[in-house]
Amino acid sequence: MITLEKIHELIEKSQNPLIFFDDDPDGLCSYLQIKKHFRKGYPVVIKSSPELNISYLKKIKEYSPDRYCRRIL
């Protein structure tokens, strides 16, 4: 299980994180909190909750992140 400390460390060490979040108010708030705290990251809204499908590979290739994070909180 990933801890909050591990998530913080992963985002902190990344230069260009790609942040996936659900298309509901909780997901948006989670992304905004991450963006405000770390001042980096590109948002990708997940419309096929609860899992990522193959269509999201385009975003990963397009933005070439060094890390990508799925909202897990």
PDB file of N, H, CA, C and O in Angstrom:
ATOM      1  N   MET A   1       0.840  -1.185   0.000  1.00  0.00           N
ATOM      2  CA  MET A   1       0.000   0.000   0.000  1.00  0.00           C
ATOM      3  C   MET A   1       0.887   1.252   0.000  1.00  0.00           C
ATOM      4  O   MET A   1       1.877   1.325   0.728  1.00  0.00           O
ATOM      5  N   ILE A   2       0.522   2.210  -0.810  1.00  0.00           N
ATOM      6  H   ILE A   2      -0.282   2.150  -1.402  1.00  0.00           H
ATOM      7  CA  ILE A   2       1.274   3.460  -0.897  1.00  0.00           C
ATOM      8  C   ILE A   2       0.821   4.408   0.211  1.00  0.00           C
ATOM      9  O   ILE A   2      -0.376   4.577   0.442  1.00  0.00           O
ATOM     10  N   THR A   3       1.777   5.015   0.886  1.00  0.00           N
ATOM     11  H   THR A   3       2.749   4.877   0.698  1.00  0.00           H
ATOM     12  CA  THR A   3       1.469   5.961   1.956  1.00  0.00           C
ATOM     13  C   THR A   3       1.483   7.387   1.415  1.00  0.00           C
ATOM     14  O   THR A   3       1.996   7.640   0.325  1.00  0.00           O
ATOM     15  N   LEU A   4       0.926   8.302   2.173  1.00  0.00           N
ATOM     16  H   LEU A   4       0.510   8.096   3.058  1.00  0.00           H
ATOM     17  CA  LEU A   4       0.943   9.712   1.780  1.00  0.00           C
ATOM     18  C   LEU A   4       2.370  10.235   1.658  1.00  0.00           C
ATOM     19  O   LEU A   4       2.665  11.058   0.792  1.00  0.00           O
ATOM     20  N   GLU A   5       3.245   9.757   2.526  1.00  0.00           N
ATOM     21  H   GLU A   5       3.005   9.088   3.229  1.00  0.00           H
ATOM     22  CA  GLU A   5       4.639  10.183   2.463  1.00  0.00           C
ATOM     23  C   GLU A   5       5.280   9.756   1.145  1.00  0.00           C
ATOM     24  O   GLU A   5       6.040  10.515   0.543  1.00  0.00           O
ATOM     25  N   LYS A   6       4.971   8.543   0.703  1.00  0.00           N
ATOM     26  H   LYS A   6       4.353   7.927   1.193  1.00  0.00           H
ATOM     27  CA  LYS A   6       5.522   8.036  -0.554  1.00  0.00           C
ATOM     28  C   LYS A   6       4.973   8.833  -1.744  1.00  0.00           C
ATOM     29  O   LYS A   6       5.722   9.153  -2.668  1.00  0.00           O
ATOM     30  N   ILE A   7       3.685   9.151  -1.731  1.00  0.00           N
ATOM     31  H   ILE A   7       3.076   8.891  -0.981  1.00  0.00           H
ATOM     32  CA  ILE A   7       3.078   9.955  -2.799  1.00  0.00           C
ATOM     33  C   ILE A   7       3.742  11.325  -2.848  1.00  0.00           C
ATOM     34  O   ILE A   7       4.100  11.811  -3.920  1.00  0.00           O
ATOM     35  N   HIS A   8       3.903  11.940  -1.690  1.00  0.00           N
ATOM     36  H   HIS A   8       3.612  11.545  -0.819  1.00  0.00           H
ATOM     37  CA  HIS A   8       4.544  13.258  -1.611  1.00  0.00           C
ATOM     38  C   HIS A   8       5.957  13.191  -2.186  1.00  0.00           C
ATOM     39  O   HIS A   8       6.361  14.061  -2.957  1.00  0.00           O
ATOM     40  N   GLU A   9       6.693  12.171  -1.813  1.00  0.00           N
ATOM     41  H   GLU A   9       6.365  11.465  -1.186  1.00  0.00           H
ATOM     42  CA  GLU A   9       8.066  12.008  -2.289  1.00  0.00           C
ATOM     43  C   GLU A   9       8.110  11.825  -3.811  1.00  0.00           C
ATOM     44  O   GLU A   9       8.956  12.419  -4.480  1.00  0.00           O
ATOM     45  N   LEU A  10       7.213  11.016  -4.354  1.00  0.00           N
ATOM     46  H   LEU A  10       6.526  10.534  -3.811  1.00  0.00           H
ATOM     47  CA  LEU A  10       7.195  10.771  -5.800  1.00  0.00           C
ATOM     48  C   LEU A  10       6.890  12.044  -6.585  1.00  0.00           C
ATOM     49  O   LEU A  10       7.542  12.329  -7.590  1.00  0.00           O
ATOM     50  N   ILE A  11       5.901  12.805  -6.129  1.00  0.00           N
ATOM     51  H   ILE A  11       5.371  12.573  -5.313  1.00  0.00           H
ATOM     52  CA  ILE A  11       5.551  14.041  -6.834  1.00  0.00           C
ATOM     53  C   ILE A  11       6.659  15.077  -6.670  1.00  0.00           C
ATOM     54  O   ILE A  11       6.993  15.789  -7.617  1.00  0.00           O
ATOM     55  N   GLU A  12       7.217  15.159  -5.486  1.00  0.00           N
ATOM     56  H   GLU A  12       6.946  14.581  -4.717  1.00  0.00           H
ATOM     57  CA  GLU A  12       8.288  16.129  -5.217  1.00  0.00           C
ATOM     58  C   GLU A  12       9.499  15.886  -6.120  1.00  0.00           C
ATOM     59  O   GLU A  12      10.098  16.837  -6.621  1.00  0.00           O
ATOM     60  N   LYS A  13       9.858  14.633  -6.328  1.00  0.00           N
ATOM     61  H   LYS A  13       9.371  13.860  -5.921  1.00  0.00           H
ATOM     62  CA  LYS A  13      11.031  14.293  -7.131  1.00  0.00           C
ATOM     63  C   LYS A  13      10.792  14.422  -8.633  1.00  0.00           C
ATOM     64  O   LYS A  13      11.748  14.520  -9.402  1.00  0.00           O
ATOM     65  N   SER A  14       9.552  14.424  -9.053  1.00  0.00           N
ATOM     66  H   SER A  14       8.775  14.344  -8.429  1.00  0.00           H
ATOM     67  CA  SER A  14       9.267  14.477 -10.493  1.00  0.00           C
ATOM     68  C   SER A  14       9.415  15.900 -11.028  1.00  0.00           C
ATOM     69  O   SER A  14       9.244  16.874 -10.295  1.00  0.00           O
ATOM     70  N   GLN A  15       9.729  16.001 -12.296  1.00  0.00           N
ATOM     71  H   GLN A  15       9.868  15.210 -12.891  1.00  0.00           H
ATOM     72  CA  GLN A  15       9.843  17.298 -12.960  1.00  0.00           C
ATOM     73  C   GLN A  15       8.578  17.639 -13.742  1.00  0.00           C
ATOM     74  O   GLN A  15       8.198  18.806 -13.836  1.00  0.00           O
ATOM     75  N   ASN A  16       7.931  16.626 -14.300  1.00  0.00           N
ATOM     76  H   ASN A  16       8.239  15.678 -14.224  1.00  0.00           H
ATOM     77  CA  ASN A  16       6.789  16.832 -15.180  1.00  0.00           C
ATOM     78  C   ASN A  16       5.727  15.758 -14.910  1.00  0.00           C
ATOM     79  O   ASN A  16       5.495  14.900 -15.762  1.00  0.00           O
ATOM     80  N   PRO A  17       5.077  15.793 -13.731  1.00  0.00           N
ATOM     81  CA  PRO A  17       4.098  14.750 -13.426  1.00  0.00           C
ATOM     82  C   PRO A  17       2.801  14.933 -14.215  1.00  0.00           C
ATOM     83  O   PRO A  17       2.384  16.057 -14.495  1.00  0.00           O
ATOM     84  N   LEU A  18       2.184  13.830 -14.562  1.00  0.00           N
ATOM     85  H   LEU A  18       2.523  12.917 -14.335  1.00  0.00           H
ATOM     86  CA  LEU A  18       0.883  13.818 -15.215  1.00  0.00           C
ATOM     87  C   LEU A  18      -0.105  13.334 -14.169  1.00  0.00           C
ATOM     88  O   LEU A  18       0.052  12.238 -13.631  1.00  0.00           O
ATOM     89  N   ILE A  19      -1.123  14.137 -13.875  1.00  0.00           N
ATOM     90  H   ILE A  19      -1.250  15.027 -14.312  1.00  0.00           H
ATOM     91  CA  ILE A  19      -2.027  13.836 -12.770  1.00  0.00           C
ATOM     92  C   ILE A  19      -3.407  13.502 -13.312  1.00  0.00           C
ATOM     93  O   ILE A  19      -4.078  14.351 -13.899  1.00  0.00           O
ATOM     94  N   PHE A  20      -3.827  12.251 -13.109  1.00  0.00           N
ATOM     95  H   PHE A  20      -3.282  11.561 -12.632  1.00  0.00           H
ATOM     96  CA  PHE A  20      -5.148  11.795 -13.514  1.00  0.00           C
ATOM     97  C   PHE A  20      -6.102  11.991 -12.341  1.00  0.00           C
ATOM     98  O   PHE A  20      -5.760  11.684 -11.199  1.00  0.00           O
ATOM     99  N   PHE A  21      -7.296  12.500 -12.624  1.00  0.00           N
ATOM    100  H   PHE A  21      -7.573  12.749 -13.552  1.00  0.00           H
ATOM    101  CA  PHE A  21      -8.279  12.661 -11.557  1.00  0.00           C
ATOM    102  C   PHE A  21      -9.684  12.457 -12.104  1.00  0.00           C
ATOM    103  O   PHE A  21      -9.933  12.659 -13.293  1.00  0.00           O
ATOM    104  N   ASP A  22     -10.602  12.055 -11.226  1.00  0.00           N
ATOM    105  H   ASP A  22     -10.399  11.891 -10.260  1.00  0.00           H
ATOM    106  CA  ASP A  22     -11.990  11.792 -11.604  1.00  0.00           C
ATOM    107  C   ASP A  22     -12.698  13.075 -12.012  1.00  0.00           C
ATOM    108  O   ASP A  22     -12.304  14.171 -11.614  1.00  0.00           O
ATOM    109  N   ASP A  23     -13.746  12.922 -12.810  1.00  0.00           N
ATOM    110  H   ASP A  23     -14.066  12.032 -13.133  1.00  0.00           H
ATOM    111  CA  ASP A  23     -14.495  14.081 -13.313  1.00  0.00           C
ATOM    112  C   ASP A  23     -15.630  14.485 -12.369  1.00  0.00           C
ATOM    113  O   ASP A  23     -16.743  14.773 -12.810  1.00  0.00           O
ATOM    114  N   ASP A  24     -15.340  14.502 -11.087  1.00  0.00           N
ATOM    115  H   ASP A  24     -14.436  14.268 -10.729  1.00  0.00           H
ATOM    116  CA  ASP A  24     -16.317  14.948 -10.098  1.00  0.00           C
ATOM    117  C   ASP A  24     -15.666  16.035  -9.229  1.00  0.00           C
ATOM    118  O   ASP A  24     -14.463  16.271  -9.340  1.00  0.00           O
ATOM    119  N   PRO A  25     -16.441  16.689  -8.376  1.00  0.00           N
ATOM    120  CA  PRO A  25     -15.863  17.763  -7.552  1.00  0.00           C
ATOM    121  C   PRO A  25     -14.698  17.303  -6.670  1.00  0.00           C
ATOM    122  O   PRO A  25     -13.736  18.047  -6.481  1.00  0.00           O
ATOM    123  N   ASP A  26     -14.778  16.085  -6.130  1.00  0.00           N
ATOM    124  H   ASP A  26     -15.559  15.480  -6.283  1.00  0.00           H
ATOM    125  CA  ASP A  26     -13.681  15.579  -5.293  1.00  0.00           C
ATOM    126  C   ASP A  26     -12.396  15.428  -6.096  1.00  0.00           C
ATOM    127  O   ASP A  26     -11.315  15.774  -5.621  1.00  0.00           O
ATOM    128  N   GLY A  27     -12.520  14.912  -7.312  1.00  0.00           N
ATOM    129  H   GLY A  27     -13.399  14.631  -7.698  1.00  0.00           H
ATOM    130  CA  GLY A  27     -11.351  14.744  -8.168  1.00  0.00           C
ATOM    131  C   GLY A  27     -10.717  16.074  -8.516  1.00  0.00           C
ATOM    132  O   GLY A  27      -9.497  16.223  -8.457  1.00  0.00           O
ATOM    133  N   LEU A  28     -11.550  17.047  -8.882  1.00  0.00           N
ATOM    134  H   LEU A  28     -12.541  16.926  -8.930  1.00  0.00           H
ATOM    135  CA  LEU A  28     -11.038  18.373  -9.223  1.00  0.00           C
ATOM    136  C   LEU A  28     -10.349  19.016  -8.024  1.00  0.00           C
ATOM    137  O   LEU A  28      -9.278  19.607  -8.163  1.00  0.00           O
ATOM    138  N   CYS A  29     -10.960  18.903  -6.852  1.00  0.00           N
ATOM    139  H   CYS A  29     -11.830  18.424  -6.739  1.00  0.00           H
ATOM    140  CA  CYS A  29     -10.347  19.473  -5.640  1.00  0.00           C
ATOM    141  C   CYS A  29      -9.009  18.806  -5.331  1.00  0.00           C
ATOM    142  O   CYS A  29      -8.061  19.474  -4.918  1.00  0.00           O
ATOM    143  N   SER A  30      -8.932  17.502  -5.528  1.00  0.00           N
ATOM    144  H   SER A  30      -9.703  16.960  -5.863  1.00  0.00           H
ATOM    145  CA  SER A  30      -7.665  16.795  -5.304  1.00  0.00           C
ATOM    146  C   SER A  30      -6.586  17.322  -6.229  1.00  0.00           C
ATOM    147  O   SER A  30      -5.462  17.582  -5.799  1.00  0.00           O
ATOM    148  N   TYR A  31      -6.931  17.480  -7.514  1.00  0.00           N
ATOM    149  H   TYR A  31      -7.843  17.269  -7.864  1.00  0.00           H
ATOM    150  CA  TYR A  31      -5.947  18.007  -8.464  1.00  0.00           C
ATOM    151  C   TYR A  31      -5.520  19.424  -8.070  1.00  0.00           C
ATOM    152  O   TYR A  31      -4.328  19.732  -8.070  1.00  0.00           O
ATOM    153  N   LEU A  32      -6.482  20.282  -7.737  1.00  0.00           N
ATOM    154  H   LEU A  32      -7.450  20.031  -7.737  1.00  0.00           H
ATOM    155  CA  LEU A  32      -6.160  21.671  -7.397  1.00  0.00           C
ATOM    156  C   LEU A  32      -5.266  21.760  -6.162  1.00  0.00           C
ATOM    157  O   LEU A  32      -4.388  22.620  -6.092  1.00  0.00           O
ATOM    158  N   GLN A  33      -5.484  20.878  -5.194  1.00  0.00           N
ATOM    159  H   GLN A  33      -6.197  20.179  -5.251  1.00  0.00           H
ATOM    160  CA  GLN A  33      -4.625  20.866  -4.006  1.00  0.00           C
ATOM    161  C   GLN A  33      -3.203  20.436  -4.357  1.00  0.00           C
ATOM    162  O   GLN A  33      -2.233  21.009  -3.861  1.00  0.00           O
ATOM    163  N   ILE A  34      -3.087  19.427  -5.211  1.00  0.00           N
ATOM    164  H   ILE A  34      -3.875  18.961  -5.614  1.00  0.00           H
ATOM    165  CA  ILE A  34      -1.752  18.985  -5.647  1.00  0.00           C
ATOM    166  C   ILE A  34      -1.057  20.102  -6.408  1.00  0.00           C
ATOM    167  O   ILE A  34       0.116  20.386  -6.167  1.00  0.00           O
ATOM    168  N   LYS A  35      -1.782  20.739  -7.329  1.00  0.00           N
ATOM    169  H   LYS A  35      -2.735  20.508  -7.525  1.00  0.00           H
ATOM    170  CA  LYS A  35      -1.213  21.816  -8.143  1.00  0.00           C
ATOM    171  C   LYS A  35      -0.784  22.997  -7.270  1.00  0.00           C
ATOM    172  O   LYS A  35       0.279  23.579  -7.485  1.00  0.00           O
ATOM    173  N   LYS A  36      -1.614  23.348  -6.284  1.00  0.00           N
ATOM    174  H   LYS A  36      -2.478  22.875  -6.109  1.00  0.00           H
ATOM    175  CA  LYS A  36      -1.290  24.471  -5.402  1.00  0.00           C
ATOM    176  C   LYS A  36      -0.050  24.165  -4.554  1.00  0.00           C
ATOM    177  O   LYS A  36       0.805  25.031  -4.368  1.00  0.00           O
ATOM    178  N   HIS A  37       0.042  22.960  -4.054  1.00  0.00           N
ATOM    179  H   HIS A  37      -0.652  22.257  -4.206  1.00  0.00           H
ATOM    180  CA  HIS A  37       1.152  22.604  -3.170  1.00  0.00           C
ATOM    181  C   HIS A  37       2.469  22.436  -3.929  1.00  0.00           C
ATOM    182  O   HIS A  37       3.501  22.956  -3.505  1.00  0.00           O
ATOM    183  N   PHE A  38       2.435  21.717  -5.043  1.00  0.00           N
ATOM    184  H   PHE A  38       1.597  21.295  -5.388  1.00  0.00           H
ATOM    185  CA  PHE A  38       3.672  21.389  -5.756  1.00  0.00           C
ATOM    186  C   PHE A  38       3.992  22.347  -6.902  1.00  0.00           C
ATOM    187  O   PHE A  38       5.131  22.396  -7.365  1.00  0.00           O
ATOM    188  N   ARG A  39       3.003  23.104  -7.361  1.00  0.00           N
ATOM    189  H   ARG A  39       2.077  23.064  -6.985  1.00  0.00           H
ATOM    190  CA  ARG A  39       3.179  24.060  -8.461  1.00  0.00           C
ATOM    191  C   ARG A  39       3.717  23.410  -9.738  1.00  0.00           C
ATOM    192  O   ARG A  39       4.517  23.998 -10.465  1.00  0.00           O
ATOM    193  N   LYS A  40       3.263  22.197  -9.987  1.00  0.00           N
ATOM    194  H   LYS A  40       2.613  21.719  -9.396  1.00  0.00           H
ATOM    195  CA  LYS A  40       3.617  21.503 -11.221  1.00  0.00           C
ATOM    196  C   LYS A  40       2.613  20.385 -11.449  1.00  0.00           C
ATOM    197  O   LYS A  40       1.866  20.003 -10.548  1.00  0.00           O
ATOM    198  N   GLY A  41       2.612  19.876 -12.656  1.00  0.00           N
ATOM    199  H   GLY A  41       3.219  20.186 -13.388  1.00  0.00           H
ATOM    200  CA  GLY A  41       1.720  18.779 -12.996  1.00  0.00           C
ATOM    201  C   GLY A  41       0.719  19.173 -14.058  1.00  0.00           C
ATOM    202  O   GLY A  41       0.187  20.283 -14.045  1.00  0.00           O
ATOM    203  N   TYR A  42       0.464  18.257 -14.983  1.00  0.00           N
ATOM    204  H   TYR A  42       0.897  17.356 -14.994  1.00  0.00           H
ATOM    205  CA  TYR A  42      -0.511  18.491 -16.036  1.00  0.00           C
ATOM    206  C   TYR A  42      -1.755  17.663 -15.733  1.00  0.00           C
ATOM    207  O   TYR A  42      -1.638  16.472 -15.443  1.00  0.00           O
ATOM    208  N   PRO A  43      -2.951  18.268 -15.793  1.00  0.00           N
ATOM    209  CA  PRO A  43      -4.176  17.550 -15.441  1.00  0.00           C
ATOM    210  C   PRO A  43      -4.739  16.712 -16.589  1.00  0.00           C
ATOM    211  O   PRO A  43      -4.695  17.116 -17.751  1.00  0.00           O
ATOM    212  N   VAL A  44      -5.268  15.540 -16.241  1.00  0.00           N
ATOM    213  H   VAL A  44      -5.304  15.212 -15.297  1.00  0.00           H
ATOM    214  CA  VAL A  44      -6.014  14.707 -17.182  1.00  0.00           C
ATOM    215  C   VAL A  44      -7.249  14.202 -16.450  1.00  0.00           C
ATOM    216  O   VAL A  44      -7.141  13.486 -15.454  1.00  0.00           O
ATOM    217  N   VAL A  45      -8.420  14.577 -16.948  1.00  0.00           N
ATOM    218  H   VAL A  45      -8.508  15.158 -17.757  1.00  0.00           H
ATOM    219  CA  VAL A  45      -9.682  14.164 -16.337  1.00  0.00           C
ATOM    220  C   VAL A  45     -10.018  12.746 -16.786  1.00  0.00           C
ATOM    221  O   VAL A  45      -9.962  12.438 -17.977  1.00  0.00           O
ATOM    222  N   ILE A  46     -10.368  11.885 -15.836  1.00  0.00           N
ATOM    223  H   ILE A  46     -10.414  12.135 -14.869  1.00  0.00           H
ATOM    224  CA  ILE A  46     -10.748  10.506 -16.138  1.00  0.00           C
ATOM    225  C   ILE A  46     -12.264  10.437 -16.239  1.00  0.00           C
ATOM    226  O   ILE A  46     -12.972  10.702 -15.267  1.00  0.00           O
ATOM    227  N   LYS A  47     -12.747  10.087 -17.394  1.00  0.00           N
ATOM    228  H   LYS A  47     -12.172   9.872 -18.183  1.00  0.00           H
ATOM    229  CA  LYS A  47     -14.187   9.984 -17.599  1.00  0.00           C
ATOM    230  C   LYS A  47     -14.650   8.537 -17.578  1.00  0.00           C
ATOM    231  O   LYS A  47     -15.853   8.275 -17.607  1.00  0.00           O
ATOM    232  N   SER A  48     -13.727   7.601 -17.528  1.00  0.00           N
ATOM    233  H   SER A  48     -12.750   7.813 -17.505  1.00  0.00           H
ATOM    234  CA  SER A  48     -14.084   6.178 -17.536  1.00  0.00           C
ATOM    235  C   SER A  48     -13.824   5.546 -16.172  1.00  0.00           C
ATOM    236  O   SER A  48     -13.334   4.421 -16.084  1.00  0.00           O
ATOM    237  N   SER A  49     -14.152   6.269 -15.125  1.00  0.00           N
ATOM    238  H   SER A  49     -14.550   7.184 -15.196  1.00  0.00           H
ATOM    239  CA  SER A  49     -13.896   5.795 -13.768  1.00  0.00           C
ATOM    240  C   SER A  49     -14.495   4.415 -13.568  1.00  0.00           C
ATOM    241  O   SER A  49     -15.516   4.126 -14.191  1.00  0.00           O
ATOM    242  N   PRO A  50     -13.951   3.572 -12.771  1.00  0.00           N
ATOM    243  CA  PRO A  50     -12.850   3.753 -11.839  1.00  0.00           C
ATOM    244  C   PRO A  50     -11.488   3.345 -12.381  1.00  0.00           C
ATOM    245  O   PRO A  50     -10.524   3.309 -11.617  1.00  0.00           O
ATOM    246  N   GLU A  51     -11.372   3.042 -13.647  1.00  0.00           N
ATOM    247  H   GLU A  51     -12.156   3.071 -14.268  1.00  0.00           H
ATOM    248  CA  GLU A  51     -10.067   2.604 -14.140  1.00  0.00           C
ATOM    249  C   GLU A  51      -9.662   3.335 -15.409  1.00  0.00           C
ATOM    250  O   GLU A  51     -10.497   3.868 -16.140  1.00  0.00           O
ATOM    251  N   LEU A  52      -8.372   3.346 -15.646  1.00  0.00           N
ATOM    252  H   LEU A  52      -7.694   2.914 -15.052  1.00  0.00           H
ATOM    253  CA  LEU A  52      -7.842   3.949 -16.866  1.00  0.00           C
ATOM    254  C   LEU A  52      -7.924   2.918 -17.982  1.00  0.00           C
ATOM    255  O   LEU A  52      -7.669   1.734 -17.763  1.00  0.00           O
ATOM    256  N   ASN A  53      -8.279   3.372 -19.179  1.00  0.00           N
ATOM    257  H   ASN A  53      -8.486   4.334 -19.357  1.00  0.00           H
ATOM    258  CA  ASN A  53      -8.292   2.462 -20.318  1.00  0.00           C
ATOM    259  C   ASN A  53      -7.245   2.899 -21.338  1.00  0.00           C
ATOM    260  O   ASN A  53      -6.505   3.856 -21.108  1.00  0.00           O
ATOM    261  N   ILE A  54      -7.191   2.213 -22.431  1.00  0.00           N
ATOM    262  H   ILE A  54      -7.793   1.436 -22.618  1.00  0.00           H
ATOM    263  CA  ILE A  54      -6.144   2.437 -23.434  1.00  0.00           C
ATOM    264  C   ILE A  54      -6.175   3.832 -24.045  1.00  0.00           C
ATOM    265  O   ILE A  54      -5.153   4.303 -24.543  1.00  0.00           O
ATOM    266  N   SER A  55      -7.316   4.497 -24.018  1.00  0.00           N
ATOM    267  H   SER A  55      -8.146   4.114 -23.614  1.00  0.00           H
ATOM    268  CA  SER A  55      -7.415   5.830 -24.623  1.00  0.00           C
ATOM    269  C   SER A  55      -6.538   6.866 -23.912  1.00  0.00           C
ATOM    270  O   SER A  55      -6.207   7.897 -24.498  1.00  0.00           O
ATOM    271  N   TYR A  56      -6.168   6.609 -22.687  1.00  0.00           N
ATOM    272  H   TYR A  56      -6.437   5.771 -22.211  1.00  0.00           H
ATOM    273  CA  TYR A  56      -5.338   7.554 -21.937  1.00  0.00           C
ATOM    274  C   TYR A  56      -3.853   7.445 -22.284  1.00  0.00           C
ATOM    275  O   TYR A  56      -3.058   8.290 -21.873  1.00  0.00           O
ATOM    276  N   LEU A  57      -3.478   6.419 -23.032  1.00  0.00           N
ATOM    277  H   LEU A  57      -4.123   5.732 -23.367  1.00  0.00           H
ATOM    278  CA  LEU A  57      -2.082   6.302 -23.465  1.00  0.00           C
ATOM    279  C   LEU A  57      -1.670   7.475 -24.340  1.00  0.00           C
ATOM    280  O   LEU A  57      -0.508   7.882 -24.329  1.00  0.00           O
ATOM    281  N   LYS A  58      -2.615   8.021 -25.096  1.00  0.00           N
ATOM    282  H   LYS A  58      -3.558   7.690 -25.105  1.00  0.00           H
ATOM    283  CA  LYS A  58      -2.324   9.179 -25.950  1.00  0.00           C
ATOM    284  C   LYS A  58      -1.826  10.351 -25.106  1.00  0.00           C
ATOM    285  O   LYS A  58      -0.860  11.018 -25.475  1.00  0.00           O
ATOM    286  N   LYS A  59      -2.483  10.599 -23.976  1.00  0.00           N
ATOM    287  H   LYS A  59      -3.268  10.056 -23.676  1.00  0.00           H
ATOM    288  CA  LYS A  59      -2.067  11.692 -23.085  1.00  0.00           C
ATOM    289  C   LYS A  59      -0.675  11.437 -22.515  1.00  0.00           C
ATOM    290  O   LYS A  59       0.132  12.358 -22.393  1.00  0.00           O
ATOM    291  N   ILE A  60      -0.403  10.191 -22.169  1.00  0.00           N
ATOM    292  H   ILE A  60      -1.059   9.443 -22.268  1.00  0.00           H
ATOM    293  CA  ILE A  60       0.909   9.862 -21.621  1.00  0.00           C
ATOM    294  C   ILE A  60       1.987  10.107 -22.671  1.00  0.00           C
ATOM    295  O   ILE A  60       3.029  10.688 -22.370  1.00  0.00           O
ATOM    296  N   LYS A  61       1.738   9.668 -23.894  1.00  0.00           N
ATOM    297  H   LYS A  61       0.892   9.196 -24.139  1.00  0.00           H
ATOM    298  CA  LYS A  61       2.714   9.889 -24.973  1.00  0.00           C
ATOM    299  C   LYS A  61       2.833  11.368 -25.322  1.00  0.00           C
ATOM    300  O   LYS A  61       3.929  11.855 -25.601  1.00  0.00           O
ATOM    301  N   GLU A  62       1.708  12.086 -25.308  1.00  0.00           N
ATOM    302  H   GLU A  62       0.817  11.690 -25.082  1.00  0.00           H
ATOM    303  CA  GLU A  62       1.683  13.498 -25.694  1.00  0.00           C
ATOM    304  C   GLU A  62       2.497  14.376 -24.747  1.00  0.00           C
ATOM    305  O   GLU A  62       3.220  15.264 -25.200  1.00  0.00           O
ATOM    306  N   TYR A  63       2.393  14.145 -23.456  1.00  0.00           N
ATOM    307  H   TYR A  63       1.806  13.424 -23.088  1.00  0.00           H
ATOM    308  CA  TYR A  63       3.041  15.017 -22.475  1.00  0.00           C
ATOM    309  C   TYR A  63       4.345  14.462 -21.926  1.00  0.00           C
ATOM    310  O   TYR A  63       5.044  15.161 -21.192  1.00  0.00           O
ATOM    311  N   SER A  64       4.684  13.246 -22.255  1.00  0.00           N
ATOM    312  H   SER A  64       4.115  12.679 -22.851  1.00  0.00           H
ATOM    313  CA  SER A  64       5.944  12.616 -21.836  1.00  0.00           C
ATOM    314  C   SER A  64       6.295  12.908 -20.378  1.00  0.00           C
ATOM    315  O   SER A  64       7.348  13.481 -20.097  1.00  0.00           O
ATOM    316  N   PRO A  65       5.424  12.520 -19.456  1.00  0.00           N
ATOM    317  CA  PRO A  65       5.726  12.790 -18.049  1.00  0.00           C
ATOM    318  C   PRO A  65       6.833  11.879 -17.536  1.00  0.00           C
ATOM    319  O   PRO A  65       7.043  10.781 -18.052  1.00  0.00           O
ATOM    320  N   ASP A  66       7.533  12.350 -16.517  1.00  0.00           N
ATOM    321  H   ASP A  66       7.363  13.242 -16.098  1.00  0.00           H
ATOM    322  CA  ASP A  66       8.488  11.467 -15.873  1.00  0.00           C
ATOM    323  C   ASP A  66       7.781  10.611 -14.825  1.00  0.00           C
ATOM    324  O   ASP A  66       8.304   9.580 -14.401  1.00  0.00           O
ATOM    325  N   ARG A  67       6.602  11.038 -14.414  1.00  0.00           N
ATOM    326  H   ARG A  67       6.177  11.875 -14.759  1.00  0.00           H
ATOM    327  CA  ARG A  67       5.744  10.256 -13.516  1.00  0.00           C
ATOM    328  C   ARG A  67       4.295  10.571 -13.840  1.00  0.00           C
ATOM    329  O   ARG A  67       3.978  11.652 -14.336  1.00  0.00           O
ATOM    330  N   TYR A  68       3.421   9.620 -13.557  1.00  0.00           N
ATOM    331  H   TYR A  68       3.679   8.741 -13.154  1.00  0.00           H
ATOM    332  CA  TYR A  68       2.001   9.906 -13.656  1.00  0.00           C
ATOM    333  C   TYR A  68       1.307   9.331 -12.434  1.00  0.00           C
ATOM    334  O   TYR A  68       1.642   8.244 -11.962  1.00  0.00           O
ATOM    335  N   CYS A  69       0.347  10.069 -11.935  1.00  0.00           N
ATOM    336  H   CYS A  69       0.074  10.952 -12.318  1.00  0.00           H
ATOM    337  CA  CYS A  69      -0.301   9.742 -10.672  1.00  0.00           C
ATOM    338  C   CYS A  69      -1.799   9.617 -10.872  1.00  0.00           C
ATOM    339  O   CYS A  69      -2.419  10.485 -11.486  1.00  0.00           O
ATOM    340  N   ARG A  70      -2.370   8.572 -10.373  1.00  0.00           N
ATOM    341  H   ARG A  70      -1.866   7.867  -9.875  1.00  0.00           H
ATOM    342  CA  ARG A  70      -3.810   8.386 -10.374  1.00  0.00           C
ATOM    343  C   ARG A  70      -4.286   8.824  -9.008  1.00  0.00           C
ATOM    344  O   ARG A  70      -3.694   8.451  -7.995  1.00  0.00           O
ATOM    345  N   ARG A  71      -5.350   9.612  -8.963  1.00  0.00           N
ATOM    346  H   ARG A  71      -5.831   9.915  -9.786  1.00  0.00           H
ATOM    347  CA  ARG A  71      -5.867  10.071  -7.672  1.00  0.00           C
ATOM    348  C   ARG A  71      -6.218   8.856  -6.831  1.00  0.00           C
ATOM    349  O   ARG A  71      -7.067   8.055  -7.223  1.00  0.00           O
ATOM    350  N   ILE A  72      -5.580   8.711  -5.688  1.00  0.00           N
ATOM    351  H   ILE A  72      -4.890   9.362  -5.370  1.00  0.00           H
ATOM    352  CA  ILE A  72      -5.812   7.538  -4.856  1.00  0.00           C
ATOM    353  C   ILE A  72      -6.279   7.913  -3.457  1.00  0.00           C
ATOM    354  O   ILE A  72      -6.440   7.041  -2.603  1.00  0.00           O
ATOM    355  N   LEU A  73      -6.491   9.167  -3.219  1.00  0.00           N
ATOM    356  H   LEU A  73      -6.360   9.876  -3.913  1.00  0.00           H
ATOM    357  CA  LEU A  73      -6.933   9.589  -1.888  1.00  0.00           C
ATOM    358  C   LEU A  73      -8.429   9.680  -1.833  1.00  0.00           C
ATOM    359  O   LEU A  73      -8.989  10.020  -0.791  1.00  0.00           O
TER     360      LEU A  73
END
